[in-house]
């Protein structure tokens, strides 16, 4: 649809309602779909980062090379963590997260992979959608065939009297039925209430 027609419709609606009703932006996406195909696809809430573990990766000497599995998981984990932080929280806690928290997340992933049997035969993936609003979920590492989680990474917002707000990073593992709270560390926010996740 031509841009001038869209602008005319917006101005007309604004004038007729004296600005009390603003046009819904959903209108434009449906109008554009009829004229031209959508340029980008929205990720589904169930889509995953497929890290390509259907075939084992071999080193030159013929041994299974599990470092590439770990590298793929770690790279995806960092991207998803920053997606959860959003543009308001990420810049404030990013340095401390990279220096203190993420190396411990990486270590937890390594330990989980070490304890996994037949790692070279398993297809592992990492959940793509972190929890928004006040949800604790950052991401889960799971087996694609069974859809069963191996490890779940969370961050909780804690308010401590006199001190303010802290982000508590922790994880749960399948070995104990995700009961035990394995602490990774805390990052101080401030005395002001932090914004919602994904904002």
N, C-alpha and C positions, 0 to 999 in steps of 0.2 A: 504494500500500500504506500502511496506517495506520502512523503513526510509532511507536505503542506496540508493534506487531508487530515492526517493525525493531529496536527497542531490546531487546525480549525475545529475539530471535534472537541479537543480539550478546552479550548477557549469558550466554545459554545456552552459546554456543560458547566464551566466555571461561572459564566455570566448568568445562565438561567437559574442556577442554584445559589447565586451570590457567594460562591466559594464554600458553601456548607458541605457539599459532597465533592470529593475529588475522584476523578476517574480511576478505576482499578487498573493497575498495570497488567493484570492478567488478560485484559481485553486485547492488548497489543500483541501478546504472544500468540493468541489464537488467530488473530487477523493475519499475522505474518506467516503462520503455518500454512494457511490456505494459498498464499501467494508464492512462497518459496519454502523449500525444506529447511528444517531447523539446522543451523550450522553445527552446534555442539549437542551432544547427548548428555542428559543429566544422569549421574550415576544412580543406580538403583540402590536402595538401602541394603540389599543383600549381595551386592557385587563385591568381589574380593580382588586383592592383588595376587594374581597367579604368579608365583615366583619360578615357575617352570621346573618343578622337580619330578616331572613324569619320567624323565630319563636321568640316570645318574651322570654326574660330570666326572670325567676321568682326567687325572694328571698324566704327564708324559710317561711315567713309569707304570701306569695301569692301575694305580690305587684310586679308590673313590675319593674325590676331592670335595669334602663337605664345607670347606671355607666359603665356597660360592653360595651355598644355601644360607649360611649365617650372614654373609654380606648382604644378600637380598632382603632378608628379614630385618636386619638392622637399618638399612637404608629406608625401607618402607615404614618402619617403626618411627623413625625421626620425623618423616614427612607427616605422618598421621598425628603425632604429638603436637606439632606446630599448627596443624589444621584445627585441633581441639582448642588450643590457646587462643586462636583468632588474632585479630589485629590490635586488640586492646591489651590482652595479657601477654602475648608472645614477646613483644619488644621489651617489656619490663623484666620478665624472668628468664629471657632467652639465654643470656650469658651464664647465669648460675645453673640453669638446666643443662646446658652443654658441658659445663665443667664438672658438676657434682652429680647430678641425677642420671643423665643419659649413660655415662660409663657403667653405672650400676644396673641399669636396664639391659644394657648390652651383655653384661656379665650374667644376669639372670637368664637371658635367652641362650647364652652359651651353655650354661649348666643344664638347662632343660634339654637342649639338643644332645648333650653328652649322655644324658640318662635315657634318651629315646632309643628303643631297640629298632634295628633295621632302618636306620635313618635314610640310607641310600635308596630304599624301596618306598618310602613314604612321600606323599605329596602334601607339603605344608603350605599354608597360606596365612595371611594376616588380614583381620577384618578391616574394612575400609572406612566405615562410619564410626567416628568417635561420638560419645554421648554429648548432647548439648544441654543447655540450661544449667541445671545443678546436678546432672548425672555424673557419676564417678568414672565411667568407662572411658579409657583412652583407646585401647585396642586389645584383641585377643589373637593368640597364635593357635591355629587349629589344624587338624588333619582334614584334608579336603574330601577324602573318600567317606569317612564316617561322620564328618561335620562335628566332631567332638573337640572341645577346647583342650589345649595342653597347658596354657598359661594365660592368665588375664591380668592386664595392667590397668590400674585405677589411680585417680587423683581425687582426694577429698579436700574440701575447704573446711578448715577448722578455725573457730573463733576462740581465742584464748583471752580470758579476762585480763585487762591491763596491758596485754601485749599487742593485740590486734589479730589480723587474719593471716593464716599460714596455709600453704598448699602441701598436703601430705601425700607423697607418692608411695604406692605400695603395689604388691602383686599377690595373686593367688594361683596355686598349681593344682592340677588334676589329681596328683598322687594322694592328696588328703581330702579330696572332694571339695576343693576350693574353700575350706573352712579357715585355715590359718592365714593370718594377716602378716605377710612378709614385708617389713618396712624397708623402703629405699632411702627416704630422706624427706626433709621439709624445706620449703622455700618461703621466706617471709614476703607478704604482700604489702600491707600497710594497716593502719587502724580503720581505714575506710572500707566499706563493703566492696569486694571485687565484682567486676562485671560477670555476666553469665558466660559459660563456655561457648565457643564458636562465634562470639560477637566481635 
